[in-house]
């Protein structure tokens, strides 16, 4: 995977991070690279990603329980 710098503008401040393409795609689902994001949008993005992770974790736990029966 190729790493690249991605800049998010939050509350009129620029934050540049180095990410791979996959992480960039995940982060950009809820935060725009082309406009200034405010604190509310940042919080909503965090909550959405947290919810996705929680659902993923529950699904993994269910699969693990099923596999442990074999």
N, C-alpha and C positions, 0 to 999 in steps of 0.2 A: 504494500500500500504506500501511496505517496502522501507525505505530510505537507501541509500548506498552512499559511497564516490566514486566520479569519478574524475580522474585526467586527465586533458588535458595538453599537452606539447605545448607551444606556444613560438616561438623564443627561444628555449632551456631553458625555465623557466617552472616549473610545477605549475599548478593551480588546487587545489583540492576543489571541492564543494560537498555538500550533496544534493542529488536529489532523487526523487522517480523514479520508473521504467519507467513511462510514459514520464517524462521529459528527462530522459537519452536517451530514444529512439529518441525523437525529436532532441536533441542536437547532437546525433551521426549520424544523417542523413547526415550532412555536415562537421563534424569534426571527425577526426580519434583519437581513444584512443591509437592506437598502434604505432604512429609515431609522430615526431615533426611537428607541423603545423606552417606555417609562417603567417605573418600579412595579406598577400593577401588572404590566405585560410580563415582566421578569418573574414575578410571583406566580402568575397563571401558568407560565411555561414550566416552572419548577413543579407545581402541583400536578400538571398533566403528565410530566415525565415520571414523577413519583408514583402516580396512579398506574401508569403503564408497567412500571417495574414491579409494583405490588401484585398486579394481576399475573404477570409473568412468573413471579416467585410462587404464587398459589398454584399455577398450572404445573410448575416443576415439582412441587410437593405432591400433588395428586398423582403425577406420573411415577414418582419415586415410590409412593405407597403401593401403587398397582404392581410395579416391578418387584417390590420386596416380597410380594406373595408368591413369586415363582420360585 
